[in-house]
Amino acid sequence: MKSSINRKLILNILLFVVMIGVIVFVIRDSLGEIFAELGKTSLPVLLGVTALGLISQIIEGYTIKTIAGEFQPGFTIRDGFFASAYSTFYRVITFGTGSILSEVIYYHKKGLKYSEGTGTSALRMITYKIALMVWAFVFLIVKGDAIQAHISNGIFLVIAGIGVTLLIISTLLLLSLNINAQVFFVIICNRFLKRQKLRDGVDRLNEQIYSLRGAIKTFIRDRSAVLRVFCSNMGKLVVWYLLPYFILVQDYPEIDFFLTVALISFTVILGGVLPAPGGIGGFEFVYVLLFRNVVGRVDAVSSLLLYRYATYLLPFLIGMIYVLFNKQRQINHEIKAAKKEADS
């Protein structure tokens, strides 16, 4: 028993040290530019951007609480707030590979079954994508000429981005709501995919679709919850879309409010569609491409870094504090257990 406690303690300490090392590496290499920009930002702008980032995080907490609460009534907005930050933290330190898994594990710790956690994560993504499409369509009507002026065939590309997003959502919903479609999908994949790695990927996707089916059936029974989740996703995007205007209006008081909001909406949609040269992220490439025509490249890059701080770095930092605090508390508990075992 004593050796088991000691092994667990040593393992947790090693994981804690490794985690600290990865955090330092990520902050220095991957997030260094954002921290450098924060150092050059005036205090009022920094406080405003931070406030908007926290507001969007709280709204996201409410969204997750509304979905997860269908499975676990005791799930709170606070739990949802930290669920988002927790998954963002692991997405950063695992370079995108551990986001969904960490989110599902978090839900399980809060009393959800693994299948319910997977379904909650999938529903969160689907409802977010729907909100993205709705806002992009609205701004395409209101400010379609703006995207056309900055990118050749811009309207067509935005429509294509909306179409791709709609296709992804429709496919997931079709496979999850129609068992025959899911069976057909598996048969086709097994027939044409011969590599075991690809088949394993299909099996994992099949499990997620199965979990999503149960989650959707539970979720759509409460139409009030569906409406609340849709509205909260729309609200979170409103906060995100206010960020570029709030940042840029300090130096460009004449800037068009609806233009900046429309451009960031188009950026989010196009970020996953347009190819990005030189290894630059799709979102970053499109953001600078659109906003440089409004405020110049230098200020476009500066506003991008502040936008990334509010929507990406801030949740990461909150998640980092949450994870390190809980890991330290776990280590302290195991140290006390080891001392108690040694004294007995």
TIDOZA-133025 format. One line per 10 residues: their letters; for each residue x negated, y, z negated of N, C-alpha, C. Coordinates in steps of 0.1 Angstrom, whole numbers, plus 2048, in hexadecimal, padded with zeros to 3 digits. Layout:
N
a	X Y Z X Y Z X Y Z | ...
***
This chain:
344
mkssinrkli	7F8 7F4 800 800 800 800 7F7 80D 800 | 7ED 80C 7F7 7E4 818 7F6 7DC 81A 803 | 7D7 810 809 7D0 811 816 7D9 816 821 | 7E6 812 821 7F0 816 82B 7F2 825 82A | 7F3 82A 81D 7F5 838 81B 7E9 840 81F | 7DD 83B 81C 7D1 842 820 7CF 843 82F | 7D2 838 836 7D1 838 845 7DB 842 84B | 7E7 842 845 7F1 84C 84A 7EC 85A 848 | 7E6 85C 83C 7E2 86A 839 7D6 86E 842 | 7CD 865 844 7C1 868 84D 7C6 86B 85B
lnillfvvmi	7CF 862 860 7D5 864 86D 7DC 872 86F | 7E3 875 865 7EA 882 866 7E1 88E 865 | 7D6 88D 85D 7CC 897 85D 7C5 899 86A | 7C1 88D 870 7BB 88D 87D 7C4 894 888 | 7D1 890 888 7DB 896 891 7DC 8A5 88F | 7DB 8A9 882 7DC 8B7 87F 7D0 8BF 885 | 7C4 8B9 883 7B8 8BF 888 7B8 8C0 897 | 7BC 8B5 89E 7BD 8B4 8AC 7C7 8BF 8B1 | 7D2 8C0 8AB 7DD 8C9 8AE 7D7 8D8 8AE | 7D0 8DB 8A3 7CA 8E8 8A1 7C0 8EB 8AD
gvivfvirds	7B8 8E1 8B0 7AF 8E2 8BB 7B6 8E5 8C9 | 7C1 8DE 8CB 7C8 8DF 8D8 7CE 8ED 8D8 | 7D4 8F2 8CD 7DA 8FF 8CC 7D0 90A 8CF | 7C4 909 8C9 7B9 913 8CB 7B5 913 8DA | 7B4 907 8E0 7B1 906 8EE 7BB 90C 8F7 | 7C8 909 8F4 7D3 90F 8FC 7D4 91E 8FB | 7D3 923 8EF 7D4 931 8EC 7C9 938 8F3 | 7BD 933 8F3 7B1 939 8F8 7B1 939 908 | 7B5 92D 90D 7B3 92C 91C 7C0 92E 923 | 7CC 929 91F 7D8 92A 926 7E0 937 923
lgeifaelgk	7DF 93B 916 7E8 946 912 7E0 953 90F | 7D3 952 912 7CA 95D 90E 7CE 96A 915 | 7D2 96A 922 7D6 976 929 7E2 97D 922 | 7EC 975 91D 7F7 97A 917 7F3 982 90A | 7EA 97B 902 7E6 982 8F6 7DE 98F 8F9 | 7D6 98F 904 7CF 99B 908 7D8 9A6 90B | 7E3 9A2 912 7ED 9AC 916 7F4 9B2 90A | 7F7 9A9 900 7FE 9AE 8F4 7F5 9B8 8EC | 7E8 9B6 8ED 7DF 9BF 8E7 7DF 9CD 8ED | 7E3 9CE 8F9 7E4 9DB 900 7F1 9E1 900
tslpvllgvt	7FB 9DA 8FB 809 9DF 8FB 80C 9E8 8EF | 814 9F2 8F2 817 9FB 8E7 821 9F4 8DD | 820 9F9 8D0 828 9F2 8C6 837 9F2 8C8 | 83D 9FD 8CD 84B 9FD 8CF 84F 9F3 8DA | 847 9F2 8E5 84B 9E8 8EF 849 9DA 8EA | 83E 9D8 8E2 83B 9CA 8DD 847 9C6 8D4 | 84B 9CF 8CB 856 9CC 8C2 863 9C9 8C9 | 866 9D2 8D4 872 9D0 8DC 872 9C2 8E3 | 866 9BF 8E9 865 9B2 8F0 867 9A6 8E7 | 860 9A8 8DB 861 99D 8D1 870 99B 8CC
alglisqiie	877 9A7 8CA 885 9A6 8C5 88D 99F 8D0 | 88B 9A2 8DD 893 99C 8E7 890 98D 8E8 | 883 98A 8E6 87F 97C 8E6 886 974 8DB | 886 97A 8CF 88D 973 8C4 89C 972 8C5 | 8A2 97C 8CB 8B0 97C 8CE 8B4 970 8D7 | 8AC 96F 8E2 8AE 964 8EC 8AC 957 8E5 | 8A3 956 8DC 8A0 949 8D5 8AB 946 8CB | 8B1 950 8C5 8BD 94D 8BC 8C9 949 8C5 | 8CB 94F 8D0 8D6 94B 8D9 8D4 93C 8DE | 8C7 939 8E1 8C4 92B 8E5 8C7 922 8D9
gytiktiage	8C4 926 8CD 8C7 91E 8C1 8D6 91B 8C0 | 8DE 925 8C3 8ED 924 8C3 8F1 91A 8CE | 8EB 91B 8DA 8EF 912 8E5 8EC 904 8E1 | 8E0 901 8DC 8DC 8F3 8D8 8E5 8EE 8CC | 8E8 8F7 8C3 8F1 8F3 8B8 8FF 8EF 8BD | 904 8F7 8C7 911 8F4 8CC 911 8E6 8D3 | 907 8E3 8DA 906 8D6 8E1 903 8CB 8D7 | 8F9 8CC 8CF 8F5 8C2 8C5 8FF 8C0 8BA | 907 8CB 8B7 911 8CA 8AD 91C 8C1 8B0 | 91E 8BE 8BD 928 8B4 8C1 925 8A6 8BD
fqpgftirdg	918 8A4 8BA 914 896 8B6 910 896 8A7 | 90B 8A2 8A2 907 8A3 894 90C 8B0 88E | 918 8B0 888 91E 8BC 883 915 8C4 87A | 90C 8BE 873 903 8C5 86A 8F8 8CD 871 | 8F7 8CC 87E 8EC 8D3 886 8EF 8E2 886 | 8E5 8EA 882 8E8 8F8 881 8E1 901 88C | 8E4 90D 88C 8DD 917 895 8CE 917 892 | 8CB 917 886 8BD 916 882 8B6 90A 888 | 8BD 8FF 887 8B7 8F2 88D 8B5 8F4 89C | 8BF 8FA 8A2 8BE 8FC 8B1 8B3 906 8B4
ffasaystfy	8B1 911 8AC 8A7 91B 8AE 899 914 8AE | 897 90B 8A4 88A 905 8A3 888 8F9 8AD | 893 8F3 8B1 893 8E9 8BB 88D 8EE 8C8 | 891 8FA 8CC 88C 901 8D8 87D 904 8D7 | 87A 90A 8CB 86C 90D 8C9 863 901 8C8 | 868 8F6 8C1 861 8EA 8C0 85D 8E4 8CD | 867 8E3 8D6 865 8DD 8E3 85C 8E6 8EC | 85D 8F3 8EA 854 8FC 8F1 845 8FA 8ED | 844 8F9 8E0 836 8F7 8DA 830 8EA 8E1 | 837 8DF 8E1 832 8D3 8E6 831 8D3 8F5
rvitfgtgsi	839 8DB 8FC 837 8DD 90A 82A 8E3 90E | 826 8ED 905 81A 8F4 908 80E 8EC 905 | 80D 8E5 8F9 801 8DE 8F5 800 8D0 8FD | 80B 8CB 902 80A 8BF 90B 80B 8C2 919 | 80A 8D0 91D 809 8D4 92A 815 8CF 932 | 821 8D0 92C 82E 8CD 933 833 8BF 932 | 82B 8B6 92D 82F 8A8 92D 837 8A3 921 | 836 8AB 916 83C 8A6 909 848 8AE 905 | 84D 8B6 90E 858 8BF 90A 865 8B8 906 | 86A 8AF 90F 877 8A8 90D 876 89E 902
lseviyyhkk	86B 897 902 869 88D 8F7 869 893 8EA | 861 89E 8E8 861 8A5 8DB 86E 8AB 8D7 | 876 8B0 8E1 883 8B5 8DE 88C 8AA 8D9 | 88C 89E 8DF 894 893 8DB 890 88E 8CD | 883 88E 8CB 87F 889 8BD 883 893 8B3 | 883 8A0 8B6 888 8AA 8AC 897 8A8 8A9 | 89F 8A6 8B4 8AD 8A3 8B2 8AF 897 8A9 | 8A7 88C 8AB 8A8 880 8A3 8A5 883 895 | 89C 88B 892 899 88F 884 8A4 896 87D | 8AD 89D 886 8B8 8A4 881 8C5 89C 880
glkysegtgt	8C4 88F 883 8CF 886 881 8D6 881 88E | 8D1 885 89A 8D6 880 8A6 8D0 873 8AA | 8D7 86B 8B1 8D2 85F 8B7 8C9 863 8C3 | 8C0 85A 8C6 8B7 85D 8D1 8BF 860 8DE | 8C9 858 8E1 8D1 85A 8ED 8D8 867 8EC | 8DD 86B 8E0 8E4 878 8DE 8DA 884 8E0 | 8CE 882 8DB 8C3 88C 8DD 8C0 88E 8EC | 8BE 883 8F3 8BC 883 901 8C7 88A 909 | 8D3 887 905 8DF 88D 90B 8DF 89C 908 | 8DC 8A0 8FC 8DC 8AE 8F8 8D2 8B6 900
salrmityki	8C6 8B0 901 8BB 8B6 909 8BF 8B8 918 | 8C6 8AE 91E 8CA 8AF 92C 8D5 8B9 92D | 8DF 8B9 924 8EA 8C3 925 8E5 8D1 923 | 8DB 8D3 91B 8D5 8E0 919 8CF 8E5 926 | 8C8 8DC 92D 8C2 8DF 93A 8CC 8E2 945 | 8D7 8DA 945 8E1 8DB 950 8E9 8E8 94E | 8ED 8EB 941 8F5 8F8 93F 8EC 904 942 | 8DF 903 93F 8D6 90E 942 8D5 910 951 | 8D3 906 958 8D2 907 967 8DF 90C 96D | 8EB 909 968 8F7 90E 96D 8F8 91D 96A
almvwafvfl	8F3 922 95F 8F3 930 95C 8E9 937 965 | 8DE 931 968 8D4 937 972 8DB 939 97F | 8E2 92F 984 8E9 930 991 8F3 93B 991 | 8FB 93C 987 906 946 986 900 954 987 | 8F6 957 97F 8F0 964 97F 8EA 967 98C | 8E3 95D 992 8DC 95F 99F 8E6 962 9AA | 8F1 95C 9A9 8FC 95E 9B3 902 96C 9B1 | 904 970 9A5 90A 97D 9A2 900 988 9A7 | 8F4 987 9A4 8EA 991 9A9 8E7 991 9B8 | 8E9 985 9BD 8E8 984 9CC 8F3 98C 9D3
ivkgdaiqah	8FE 98D 9CD 909 995 9D2 907 9A4 9CF | 902 9A7 9C3 900 9B5 9BF 8F3 9BB 9C5 | 8E8 9B3 9C5 8DB 9B9 9CA 8D5 9B0 9D4 | 8DC 9AA 9DD 8D6 9A1 9E7 8CC 9A8 9F0 | 8CF 9B5 9F2 8C6 9BD 9FB 8B8 9BF 9F5 | 8B7 9BE 9E7 8AA 9C0 9E1 8A1 9B4 9E4 | 8A6 9A8 9E3 89E 99D 9E5 89A 99C 9F4 | 8A3 9A0 9FD 8A0 9A0 A0B 895 9AA A0E | 895 9B5 A07 88B 9C0 A0A 87D 9BC A06 | 87C 9B3 9FC 86F 9AF 9F6 86A 9A2 9FC
isngiflvia	872 999 A00 86E 98C A05 876 98A A12 | 86E 986 A1D 875 982 A29 87E 976 A27 | 88A 977 A2C 894 96C A2A 896 96A A1B | 895 975 A13 897 974 A05 8A5 96E A01 | 8AF 973 A07 8BD 96E A04 8BE 95F A07 | 8B9 95B A12 8B9 94D A15 8B2 945 A0A | 8A6 94A A06 89E 942 9FC 8A5 942 9EE | 8AC 94C 9EB 8B4 94C 9DE 8BF 942 9DF | 8C6 942 9EA 8D1 939 9ED 8CC 92B 9EC | 8C0 929 9F2 8B9 91B 9F2 8B6 917 9E4
gigvtlliis	8B1 921 9DC 8AE 91E 9CE 8BA 91A 9C6 | 8C5 922 9C8 8D2 91E 9C2 8D7 910 9C6 | 8D5 90E 9D3 8D9 901 9D9 8D1 8F5 9D3 | 8C4 8F7 9D1 8BC 8EC 9CB 8C0 8EA 9BD | 8C2 8F5 9B5 8C6 8F3 9A7 8D4 8EC 9A6 | 8DD 8F0 9AF 8EA 8EA 9B0 8E9 8DB 9B3 | 8E0 8D8 9BC 8DE 8CA 9C0 8D9 8C1 9B4 | 8D0 8C7 9AD 8CA 8C0 9A1 8D5 8BD 997 | 8DD 8C8 994 8E7 8C6 98A 8F2 8BD 98F | 8F6 8BE 99B 901 8B6 9A1 8FD 8A7 9A1
tllllslnin	8F0 8A4 9A4 8EB 897 9A4 8EB 891 996 | 8E6 898 98C 8E6 893 97F 8F4 891 97A | 8FE 89A 97D 90B 898 978 912 88C 97F | 910 88B 98C 916 880 994 911 873 98E | 904 872 98C 8FE 865 987 903 862 979 | 904 86C 971 908 86A 963 917 868 961 | 91F 86D 96A 92E 86C 968 934 860 970 | 92C 85C 97A 931 851 982 927 845 981 | 92C 83A 97B 923 82F 979 920 828 986 | 929 828 990 926 822 99D 91A 82A 9A4
aqvffviicn	91B 837 9A2 910 83F 9A9 903 83C 9A2 | 903 83A 995 8F6 837 98E 8F1 829 992 | 8FA 81F 993 8F6 812 997 8F0 812 9A6 | 8F7 81A 9AE 8F2 81B 9BC 8E4 822 9BD | 8E2 82C 9B4 8D5 833 9B3 8CA 829 9AF | 8CD 821 9A5 8C3 817 9A1 8C0 80D 9AB | 8CA 808 9B2 8C8 7FE 9BD 8BF 804 9C8 | 8C3 810 9CC 8BB 816 9D7 8AC 818 9D3 | 8AA 81D 9C7 89D 81F 9C2 895 812 9C1 | 89B 808 9BC 894 7FB 9BB 891 7F5 9C8
rflkrqklrd	899 7F8 9D2 897 7F3 9E0 88C 7FA 9E7 | 88A 807 9E5 880 80E 9ED 874 812 9E5 | 874 811 9D7 869 815 9CF 862 808 9CB | 856 805 9D0 84F 7F9 9CD 845 7FA 9C2 | 840 806 9BF 836 808 9B5 83C 807 9A7 | 836 800 99E 83B 7FE 991 83D 80B 989 | 833 815 98B 833 821 984 840 829 988 | 843 829 995 84F 830 99A 85C 829 994 | 85C 81C 994 868 815 98F 869 818 980 | 85E 819 978 85F 81C 96A 865 82A 968
gvdrlneqiy	861 833 972 867 841 971 876 840 974 | 87A 838 97D 889 837 980 890 831 973 | 88A 827 96D 890 821 961 891 82C 956 | 887 834 954 888 83F 94A 893 849 94D | 894 84C 95A 89F 855 95F 8AC 84F 95D | 8AD 842 95F 8BA 83B 95E 8BE 83B 94F | 8B5 83A 946 8B8 83A 938 8BD 848 934 | 8B7 853 93A 8BB 860 937 8C9 863 93C | 8CC 85E 948 8D9 860 94E 8E4 859 946 | 8E0 84D 941 8E9 846 938 8EC 84E 92B
slrgaiktfi	8E2 854 925 8E4 85C 919 8EC 868 91D | 8E9 86E 929 8F0 87A 92D 8FF 877 92E | 903 86B 933 911 868 935 918 869 928 | 913 862 91E 91A 863 911 91A 871 90B | 910 879 90D 90F 886 908 91A 88F 90F | 91B 88E 91C 924 896 924 933 892 920 | 936 886 91F 943 881 91B 947 887 90D | 93D 887 904 940 88C 8F7 942 89C 8F7 | 939 8A2 8FF 938 8B1 8FF 945 8B7 906 | 949 8B1 912 953 8B8 919 961 8B6 913
rdrsavlrvf	962 8AD 909 96F 8AC 901 972 8BA 8FA | 968 8C1 8F7 96A 8CE 8F0 968 8D9 8FA | 972 8DE 900 971 8E8 90A 96C 8F5 905 | 970 8F8 8F8 96B 904 8F2 95C 904 8F0 | 956 8F8 8ED 948 8F7 8EC 941 8F9 8FA | 947 8F3 904 942 8F5 912 941 904 916 | 94C 90B 913 94C 919 916 942 921 90E | 941 91D 901 937 924 8F8 929 922 8FD | 926 916 901 918 913 906 915 91B 913 | 91F 91B 91C 91E 922 928 91B 931 926
csnmgklvvw	923 937 91D 922 945 91A 914 948 913 | 910 93F 90A 904 942 903 8F8 941 90C | 8F8 938 916 8EE 937 920 8ED 943 929 | 8F9 948 92C 8FA 955 934 8F4 960 92C | 8F7 960 91F 8F3 96B 916 8E4 96B 914 | 8DE 95F 913 8CF 95D 911 8C8 963 91E | 8CE 960 929 8C8 965 936 8C9 974 937 | 8D4 979 932 8D5 988 932 8CA 98E 92A | 8C7 988 91E 8BC 98E 916 8AE 98C 91D | 8AC 981 923 8A0 97E 92B 89F 988 937
yllpyfilvq	8AA 98A 93D 8AA 993 949 8A8 9A2 946 | 8AB 9A5 939 8A9 9B3 934 89A 9B6 932 | 892 9AC 930 884 9AE 92C 87C 9B6 937 | 87C 9B2 944 874 9BA 94D 878 9C9 94D | 885 9CC 94D 889 9DA 94D 884 9E1 940 | 886 9DB 935 881 9E1 928 872 9E4 928 | 86B 9DA 92E 85C 9DC 92F 858 9E7 939 | 85E 9E7 945 85A 9F0 94F 860 9FE 94E | 86B 9FF 948 872 A0D 947 869 A16 93E | 860 A11 936 858 A1A 92E 84F A23 937
dypeidfflt	84A A1D 942 841 A24 94B 848 A28 958 | 854 A22 95B 85B A25 967 86A A28 963 | 86C A34 95D 87A A37 958 884 A38 963 | 880 A39 970 88A A3A 97B 88D A2C 981 | 887 A22 97B 889 A14 981 898 A10 980 | 89C A09 98B 8AA A05 98C 8AC 9F9 983 | 8B6 9FA 979 8B9 9F0 970 8BD 9E3 976 | 8C7 9E4 97F 8CD 9D8 986 8C3 9D2 98F | 8BA 9DA 995 8AF 9D4 99D 8A6 9CB 996 | 8A1 9D0 98A 898 9C8 982 89F 9BB 97D
valisftvil	8AC 9BC 979 8B3 9B1 974 8B5 9A7 97F | 8B9 9AC 98B 8BB 9A3 997 8AE 99C 99B | 8A3 9A3 99B 896 99E 99F 891 992 995 | 893 994 988 88F 989 97F 898 97D 981 | 8A5 980 984 8AE 974 986 8AA 96D 992 | 8A6 974 99D 8A1 96D 9A9 894 966 9A7 | 88C 96C 99E 87F 966 99B 880 958 995 | 88A 957 98B 88C 94B 984 891 940 98E | 89A 944 997 89F 93A 9A0 894 936 9AA | 88D 940 9B0 883 93D 9BA 876 937 9B5
ggvlpapggi	874 939 9A8 867 934 9A2 865 925 9A4 | 870 91D 9A4 86F 90F 9A6 871 90A 9B5 | 872 914 9BE 874 911 9CC 869 915 9D5 | 864 921 9D3 859 926 9DC 84C 920 9D8 | 844 91B 9E1 836 916 9DE 82D 921 9D9 | 825 91E 9CF 81C 928 9C9 80E 925 9CD | 807 92F 9D4 7F9 92C 9D8 7EF 92D 9CC | 7E4 926 9CE 7D9 927 9C5 7DB 922 9B7 | 7E5 919 9B6 7E8 913 9A9 7EF 91C 99F | 7F4 928 9A4 7FB 931 99B 809 92B 999
ggfefvyvll	80F 92D 98D 81C 928 98A 826 92F 994 | 830 927 998 83A 92C 9A1 841 938 99C | 845 938 98F 84C 943 989 843 950 989 | 836 94F 985 82D 95A 985 82B 960 993 | 82A 957 99D 827 95B 9AB 833 963 9B0 | 83F 95E 9AE 84B 965 9B3 84D 972 9AB | 84B 972 99E 84D 97E 996 844 98A 99B | 837 987 99D 82E 991 9A1 832 995 9B0 | 835 98C 9B8 839 98F 9C6 845 998 9C7 | 84F 997 9BE 85A 99F 9BE 858 9AD 9B7
frnvvgrvda	852 9AC 9AC 851 9B9 9A4 846 9C2 9A8 | 83C 9BD 9AF 831 9C5 9B4 836 9D0 9BE | 841 9CD 9C5 846 9D6 9CE 84E 9E2 9C7 | 851 9E0 9BA 858 9EA 9B3 84F 9F2 9AA | 845 9EC 9A3 83C 9F3 99A 82E 9F1 99D | 82A 9EA 9A7 81C 9E7 9AA 817 9DA 9A3 | 80D 9D5 9A8 808 9C7 9A4 803 9C8 995 | 7FC 9D2 991 7F6 9D2 984 801 9D2 979 | 80B 9DB 97B 816 9DC 971 81F 9D0 972 | 820 9CA 97E 828 9BE 97F 822 9B2 977
vsslllyrya	815 9B1 978 80E 9A7 970 80F 9A9 961 | 80E 9B6 95D 80F 9B9 94F 81D 9B6 94A | 827 9B9 951 835 9B6 94D 838 9A7 94D | 831 9A0 956 833 992 957 82D 98B 94A | 821 990 946 81B 98A 93A 824 98D 92D | 82A 999 92C 832 99C 921 83F 994 922 | 844 992 92E 850 989 92F 84D 97B 92B | 841 976 92F 83D 969 92B 83B 968 91B | 837 973 915 835 973 907 843 971 900 | 84D 978 905 85A 977 8FE 861 96A 901
tyllpfligm	860 964 90D 867 958 910 860 94B 90F | 852 94C 90D 84A 940 90D 841 940 901 | 839 94B 8FF 82F 94B 8F4 835 94C 8E7 | 83F 954 8E5 846 956 8D8 84C 949 8D3 | 854 942 8DC 859 935 8D7 84E 92B 8D3 | 843 92C 8DB 838 923 8D8 832 926 8CB | 830 933 8C7 82B 937 8BA 834 933 8AF | 841 935 8B1 84B 930 8A7 84A 921 8A5 | 84A 91A 8B0 849 90B 8AF 83C 907 8A9 | 831 90E 8AC 824 90B 8A6 824 90C 897
iyvlfnkqrq	82A 917 892 82B 919 883 833 90E 87D | 83F 90B 884 848 901 87F 841 8F3 87E | 83A 8EF 889 833 8E2 889 828 8E1 87F | 81F 8EC 87E 814 8EB 875 818 8EC 867 | 823 8F3 864 828 8F4 856 82D 8E6 852 | 835 8E0 85B 83A 8D2 857 82F 8C8 857 | 825 8C9 85F 81A 8BF 85F 812 8C1 852 | 810 8CD 84E 809 8D0 842 810 8CB 836 | 81D 8CD 836 826 8C8 82B 826 8B9 82A | 826 8B3 836 825 8A4 836 818 89F 831
inheikaakk	80D 8A6 834 7FF 8A2 82F 7FF 8A3 820 | 804 8AF 81B 804 8B1 80D 80C 8A6 805 | 817 8A3 80B 81F 898 805 818 88B 805 | 811 888 80F 809 87B 810 7FD 87B 807 | 7F7 887 804 7EC 889 7FB 7F1 886 7ED | 7FD 88C 7EA 803 889 7DC 806 87A 7DB | 80B 874 7E5 80F 866 7E4 802 85E 7E2 | 7F7 861 7E9 7EB 85A 7E8 7E5 85C 7DA | 7E6 868 7D4 7E1 86A 7C6 7E9 862 7BC | 7F6 862 7BF 7FF 85B 7B6 7FC 84C 7B6
eads	7FA 847 7C2 7F6 839 7C4 7E9 835 7BD | 7E0 83F 7BE 7D3 83C 7B8 7D3 83C 7A9 | 7DC 845 7A3 7DD 846 795 7E5 83A 78F | 7ED 833 797 7F6 829 791 7EE 81B 791
***
